Amino acid sequence: MVRIDSMKFGEIKIDGKDYYSDVAVWWDGKIEFIVKSHQFGMNELLNLLKKKPEAVVIGTGIESCVEILEEVTQEMENRELMLFVENSRNAIEIFNGLVSEGKKAVAFIHVTL
């Protein structure tokens, strides 16, 4: 089972390994590097939905600087999927909790402000 260990500005530790980029982390342990942006829209969401997760967790940065477009929230409601939007540290806790409960969760974690 994958676990996000910690994060600090510009860095995230997943299963003991450090990464220096925004990442998408899937319940099965797959990690994908994400292009840094302060806006999360449909392109980003559709990428996260490609493996059909039960829940999407978006970490909006240390100080929640990532804007989530309204269309993202609406699409998740339309699909009746769980969506969690929190600062990145809280998002990590939510993701780890979901995965430990056996949920198919994916996390998008922004590692800067």
Backbone as JSON, one array per atom type, in Angstrom:
{
  "sequence": "MVRIDSMKFGEIKIDGKDYYSDVAVWWDGKIEFIVKSHQFGMNELLNLLKKKPEAVVIGTGIESCVEILEEVTQEMENRELMLFVENSRNAIEIFNGLVSEGKKAVAFIHVTL",
  "N": [[0.84, -1.17, 0.0], [0.57, 2.19, -0.88], [2.07, 5.1, 0.6], [2.09, 8.45, 1.5], [4.64, 10.03, 2.96], [5.59, 12.55, 3.96], [5.81, 16.16, 3.5], [7.49, 19.1, 2.42], [8.27, 22.5, 1.6], [8.49, 22.43, -1.83], [9.12, 19.73, -1.97], [8.28, 16.28, -1.68], [7.76, 13.3, 0.12], [7.41, 9.97, -0.63], [6.65, 6.76, 0.22], [9.2, 6.59, 1.37], [10.87, 7.74, -0.53], [12.17, 10.68, -2.01], [10.66, 13.31, -3.87], [10.72, 16.02, -6.15], [8.73, 17.65, -7.26], [5.4, 18.61, -8.32], [2.97, 16.09, -7.89], [0.98, 13.27, -8.97], [-0.54, 10.76, -7.18], [-1.41, 7.45, -7.12], [-3.61, 4.99, -5.69], [-2.53, 2.48, -6.13], [0.16, 2.81, -6.03], [1.41, 3.99, -8.2], [3.16, 6.78, -9.45], [3.05, 9.99, -10.78], [4.59, 12.67, -12.42], [3.62, 16.07, -12.34], [2.93, 18.97, -14.24], [3.74, 22.09, -12.93], [1.28, 24.3, -11.75], [-0.97, 26.93, -10.89], [-3.6, 26.54, -11.09], [-6.32, 24.35, -11.23], [-7.95, 22.47, -13.46], [-10.27, 21.04, -15.87], [-8.64, 19.48, -17.6], [-6.63, 18.53, -15.9], [-8.21, 17.15, -14.05], [-9.46, 15.15, -15.66], [-7.22, 13.65, -16.33], [-6.63, 12.54, -13.82], [-8.86, 10.95, -13.48], [-8.61, 8.84, -15.18], [-7.99, 6.22, -14.34], [-10.21, 5.46, -13.01], [-10.88, 6.23, -10.18], [-12.28, 6.07, -6.82], [-12.21, 8.23, -5.23], [-10.99, 11.58, -5.31], [-8.31, 13.5, -4.31], [-7.24, 16.68, -3.77], [-4.42, 18.5, -3.26], [-3.79, 21.69, -2.49], [-1.47, 23.16, -2.19], [0.95, 24.55, 0.14], [0.0, 26.92, 1.23], [-2.5, 26.94, 0.15], [-2.72, 27.92, -2.56], [-3.51, 27.05, -5.08], [-6.01, 27.31, -7.46], [-9.19, 25.89, -7.75], [-11.15, 25.1, -10.41], [-14.61, 25.77, -10.98], [-15.92, 24.0, -12.71], [-14.66, 21.6, -12.25], [-15.49, 20.79, -9.69], [-18.22, 20.53, -10.25], [-18.21, 18.48, -12.2], [-17.26, 16.31, -10.68], [-19.38, 16.05, -8.88], [-21.41, 15.38, -10.69], [-20.52, 12.87, -11.5], [-20.75, 11.55, -9.18], [-18.62, 11.12, -7.39], [-16.21, 11.09, -4.75], [-14.73, 14.1, -3.65], [-12.02, 15.82, -2.37], [-10.7, 18.79, -1.27], [-8.01, 20.41, -0.11], [-5.42, 22.11, 1.82], [-2.08, 21.14, 1.01], [-0.79, 19.56, 3.03], [-2.92, 18.66, 4.69], [-4.35, 17.33, 2.73], [-2.68, 15.18, 2.17], [-2.92, 13.65, 4.53], [-5.62, 12.95, 4.33], [-5.63, 11.46, 1.94], [-3.88, 9.32, 2.65], [-5.42, 8.16, 4.68], [-7.74, 7.34, 3.25], [-6.63, 5.44, 1.47], [-5.63, 3.59, 3.3], [-8.0, 2.58, 4.19], [-8.72, 1.04, 2.11], [-9.73, 2.27, -0.14], [-10.02, 3.3, -3.55], [-8.16, 5.73, -4.26], [-6.9, 8.81, -5.56], [-4.34, 11.2, -5.46], [-3.62, 14.57, -6.06], [-0.95, 16.5, -5.61], [0.24, 19.61, -4.83], [3.32, 21.03, -4.36], [4.41, 23.46, -3.58], [3.73, 26.88, -2.64]],
  "CA": [[0.0, 0.0, 0.0], [1.34, 3.42, -0.98], [1.91, 6.06, 1.69], [2.81, 9.71, 1.41], [5.25, 10.17, 4.28], [5.67, 13.94, 4.42], [6.14, 17.14, 2.48], [7.91, 20.43, 2.8], [8.26, 23.34, 0.41], [9.19, 21.93, -3.0], [9.54, 18.34, -1.83], [7.32, 15.34, -1.1], [8.35, 11.97, 0.35], [6.42, 8.91, -0.84], [7.25, 5.45, 0.49], [10.61, 6.76, 1.69], [11.62, 8.33, -1.64], [11.91, 12.1, -2.19], [10.34, 13.84, -5.2], [10.84, 17.48, -6.14], [7.78, 18.12, -8.26], [4.02, 18.27, -8.05], [2.77, 14.69, -8.28], [-0.27, 12.54, -8.8], [-0.22, 9.49, -6.53], [-2.56, 6.55, -7.18], [-3.73, 3.98, -4.63], [-1.72, 1.29, -6.44], [1.56, 3.17, -5.91], [1.91, 4.72, -9.37], [3.43, 8.2, -9.21], [3.21, 10.72, -12.04], [4.98, 14.06, -12.24], [2.64, 17.0, -12.87], [3.43, 20.31, -14.55], [3.31, 23.03, -11.89], [0.3, 25.31, -12.14], [-1.78, 27.39, -9.76], [-5.01, 26.38, -11.44], [-6.68, 22.95, -11.46], [-9.14, 22.46, -14.31], [-10.76, 19.77, -16.41], [-7.54, 18.65, -18.13], [-6.0, 17.86, -14.76], [-9.17, 16.2, -13.49], [-9.63, 14.0, -16.55], [-6.02, 12.82, -16.16], [-6.76, 11.78, -12.57], [-9.99, 10.02, -13.55], [-8.38, 7.8, -16.19], [-7.96, 4.88, -13.74], [-11.5, 5.28, -12.34], [-10.81, 6.22, -8.71], [-13.5, 6.34, -6.04], [-12.03, 9.53, -4.59], [-9.92, 12.44, -5.79], [-7.84, 14.4, -3.26], [-6.41, 17.73, -4.36], [-3.63, 19.29, -2.33], [-3.7, 22.99, -3.16], [-0.24, 23.84, -1.82], [1.16, 24.81, 1.56], [-0.88, 28.02, 1.62], [-3.73, 26.81, -0.65], [-2.67, 28.88, -3.67], [-4.05, 26.49, -6.32], [-7.44, 27.57, -7.67], [-9.95, 24.77, -8.32], [-12.21, 25.66, -11.23], [-15.96, 25.3, -10.64], [-16.27, 22.86, -13.56], [-14.09, 20.4, -11.61], [-16.43, 20.41, -8.62], [-19.47, 20.09, -10.9], [-17.98, 17.18, -12.84], [-17.19, 15.29, -9.63], [-20.75, 15.84, -8.4], [-22.14, 14.66, -11.75], [-20.05, 11.48, -11.51], [-21.0, 11.03, -7.84], [-17.35, 10.69, -6.83], [-15.74, 11.89, -3.62], [-13.72, 15.1, -3.93], [-11.48, 16.5, -1.19], [-9.81, 19.89, -1.63], [-7.41, 20.89, 1.15], [-4.01, 22.43, 1.66], [-1.39, 19.87, 0.69], [-0.52, 18.72, 4.21], [-4.17, 18.0, 5.06], [-4.7, 16.41, 1.64], [-1.87, 13.97, 2.36], [-3.55, 12.87, 5.59], [-6.88, 12.4, 3.79], [-5.27, 10.41, 0.99], [-3.37, 8.15, 3.38], [-6.56, 7.54, 5.36], [-8.57, 6.65, 2.26], [-5.91, 4.27, 0.98], [-5.56, 2.6, 4.38], [-9.34, 1.98, 4.26], [-8.92, 0.23, 0.91], [-10.39, 3.04, -1.19], [-9.27, 3.65, -4.76], [-8.0, 7.18, -4.19], [-5.77, 9.43, -6.24], [-4.04, 12.51, -4.9], [-2.84, 15.57, -6.79], [-0.32, 17.28, -4.54], [1.04, 20.78, -5.2], [4.33, 21.04, -3.29], [4.86, 24.8, -3.2], [2.68, 27.68, -2.04]],
  "C": [[0.89, 1.24, 0.0], [1.06, 4.33, 0.22], [2.74, 7.3, 1.38], [3.32, 10.0, 2.81], [5.21, 11.6, 4.81], [5.85, 14.85, 3.23], [6.67, 18.4, 3.15], [8.02, 21.22, 1.5], [9.12, 22.74, -0.7], [9.55, 20.47, -2.99], [8.42, 17.5, -1.2], [8.01, 13.99, -0.99], [7.23, 10.94, 0.27], [7.13, 7.57, -0.7], [8.78, 5.56, 0.64], [11.46, 7.41, 0.61], [11.2, 9.79, -1.82], [11.65, 12.44, -3.66], [10.31, 15.36, -5.09], [9.95, 18.1, -7.21], [6.37, 17.9, -7.73], [3.8, 16.85, -8.58], [1.3, 14.3, -8.2], [0.14, 11.18, -8.24], [-1.48, 8.64, -6.53], [-2.47, 5.51, -6.07], [-2.85, 2.77, -4.88], [-0.22, 1.58, -6.41], [2.15, 3.88, -7.12], [2.05, 6.19, -9.01], [3.7, 8.85, -10.55], [3.59, 12.16, -11.72], [3.98, 14.96, -12.97], [3.32, 18.33, -13.14], [2.88, 21.28, -13.51], [2.36, 24.07, -12.48], [-0.46, 25.72, -10.89], [-3.26, 27.37, -10.1], [-5.24, 24.9, -11.77], [-8.0, 22.93, -12.21], [-9.47, 21.08, -14.82], [-9.65, 18.9, -16.97], [-6.88, 17.85, -17.01], [-6.94, 16.8, -14.17], [-9.3, 14.96, -14.36], [-8.41, 13.09, -16.51], [-6.14, 11.95, -14.92], [-7.87, 10.74, -12.63], [-9.75, 8.85, -14.49], [-8.35, 6.38, -15.62], [-9.2, 4.6, -12.88], [-11.4, 5.18, -10.81], [-12.18, 6.43, -8.09], [-13.43, 7.73, -5.43], [-10.85, 10.26, -5.21], [-9.59, 13.42, -4.66], [-6.91, 15.41, -3.92], [-5.74, 18.52, -3.25], [-3.27, 20.6, -3.0], [-2.45, 23.79, -2.79], [-0.18, 24.1, -0.33], [0.2, 25.89, 2.06], [-2.14, 28.07, 0.75], [-3.8, 27.81, -1.79], [-3.24, 28.35, -4.99], [-5.56, 26.73, -6.36], [-8.08, 26.34, -8.31], [-11.1, 25.37, -9.11], [-13.55, 25.0, -10.9], [-16.36, 24.07, -11.46], [-15.75, 21.55, -12.98], [-15.06, 19.88, -10.54], [-17.72, 19.87, -9.23], [-19.32, 18.71, -11.53], [-17.92, 16.05, -11.8], [-18.57, 15.01, -9.05], [-21.55, 15.04, -9.41], [-21.77, 13.18, -11.77], [-20.27, 10.79, -10.16], [-19.74, 10.41, -7.22], [-16.98, 11.62, -5.68], [-14.63, 12.84, -4.07], [-13.33, 15.78, -2.63], [-10.5, 17.55, -1.68], [-9.33, 20.51, -0.34], [-6.01, 21.41, 0.85], [-3.26, 21.1, 1.57], [-1.12, 18.99, 1.9], [-1.79, 17.99, 4.66], [-4.59, 16.99, 4.0], [-3.93, 15.1, 1.76], [-2.49, 13.07, 3.42], [-4.84, 12.21, 5.09], [-6.58, 11.25, 2.85], [-4.79, 9.15, 1.7], [-4.49, 7.42, 4.1], [-7.45, 6.75, 4.41], [-7.91, 5.36, 1.78], [-5.84, 3.19, 2.06], [-6.91, 1.92, 4.6], [-9.67, 1.14, 3.03], [-9.62, 0.95, -0.22], [-9.44, 3.26, -2.37], [-9.21, 5.17, -4.82], [-6.79, 7.61, -5.0], [-5.59, 10.81, -5.65], [-3.22, 13.32, -5.9], [-2.27, 16.48, -5.74], [0.58, 18.36, -5.13], [2.03, 21.01, -4.06], [4.9, 22.41, -2.94], [3.68, 25.57, -2.63], [1.38, 27.44, -2.75]]
}
